[in-house]
């Protein structure tokens, strides 16, 4: 009985036989009916540029916001410039992943780049705050496709066994974005004007667009099924409600307000309806069967917790150093240098070891342990802690992140069928993003409550009144406080940071425990699909190596 091969799959006859010699570098795909060759190095470089654009954007925009408000007005809508981008990115991520699986990754990825560049150009031309918010949403829609597209295309091009050599490069892009974003944003705003923080995306994006168009060749896909519009709409509503809940809760509205409770109810109902629909449609936007794969579910949980801890710590670490240690806000990106350099170095080492040995289970375990240890060490900081000491603690935390960031994506992609590479990548990205959103919101509540309690305890009612509106004071405002109240505030911020990092350590323990249950399934040694075309690499079924 013949078995229909999935569209876009390389025929078995075109794959080298077991034990056959490898083709010479650069000659793959030139015989028979294989796809055209591509220059992997050029494609990877273009993908890194696209990843940098998506990660750098919010970092750059943040430093220009005072100037933007000064020209366009609309201070009351300031937060929406960031929120619109974040919402659009999170809500569109799983949809971009599914579209890539259905219609081919290259065309969908190019579309996301074009949409991001269009949003960038329109944002630079905005004449009102309302226009800027709308155009930022367009830009965010494109950014959602950039991130998942990069991960999925790398998953297609580079087999998991060989992907470790690129881990350091991806970690380096993140470090450049985190460190360089505020510096670049400030420099561009001061010398060229705030509109150029958006226009600068266009030449970089054009390079990526041209390189991908000219060099990347992937098998084309023809899909005749119906798009799951209902599932996509319900998922978008659910994600939007949850992101708004974590963004507005405790800031725009009180946590017990009608608005926040209403968002929670809408989010839960929409996601419940989404699960109901996905079990019944022929082509779900987010196939639930991938969550029945043990390794995939485990690294999804670990990714969520990593995002929770990472974004939470990166929010409050600069605040601690600027407020308690008196560091300059201008160089806030440099304050995270020990953590980011450690993350990049460890990621590079883990990638090389994975490529050489094929072993990877130890890295999530080490990552979970080091993140827990790093957060616990940071929880010991107080008003007497030096920058050197805090830098060492951050390096420990960064090492943990380096073991986890790319390894969890590698395991997620190795756990799903090649036809589900897009939704697998987008799901892992989405849960990490949601983890970060929840982390900043929940840890922010803990921080604020602890600061207010400490202010009242150390300085009485007068000191508590100084932070009644916000637990975060501007650096120039701190200098104007009377000495007793200033001393109380510095201790309060240190105490609030301790609370944040201590709870981060507790949350990290869950990820550390989950890492022990990961099964070391052999990594695929070929980017092509397995010969049967229908078997997914699962926890119980090793993947046949077609090399």
Secondary structure, DSSP 8 states (H G I E B T S, - for coil): ------TT---GGGS--TT-----TT-TT-STT------HHHHHHHHHHHHHHHHHHHHHHHHHHHHHHHHH--GGGHHHHHHHHHHHHHHHHHHHHHHHHHH-HHHHHHHHHHHHHHHHHHHHT--SHHHHHHHHHHHHHHHHHHHHHHHHHHHHHS-HHHHGGGHHHHHHHHHHHHHHHHHHHHHHHHHT-TTHHHHHHHHHHHHHHHHHHHH---------S---HHHHHHHHHHHHHHHHHHHHBTTTB-TTSHHHHHHHHHHHHHHHHHHHHHTT-SS-SS-GGGGGSHHHHHHHHHHHHHHHHHHHHHHHHHHHHHHTS---STTGGGGGHHHHHHHHHHHHHHHHHHHHH---HHHHHHHHHHHHHHHHHHTT--TT--HHHHHHHHHHHHHHHHHHHHHHHHHHHHHS-GGGHHHHHHHHHHHHHHHHHHHHHHHHHHHHHHHHHHHHHHHHHHHHHHTSS-S---HHHHHTS-HHHHHHHHHHHHHHHHHHHHHHHHHHHHHHHHHTT-------S-SS--TTSS----SSS------
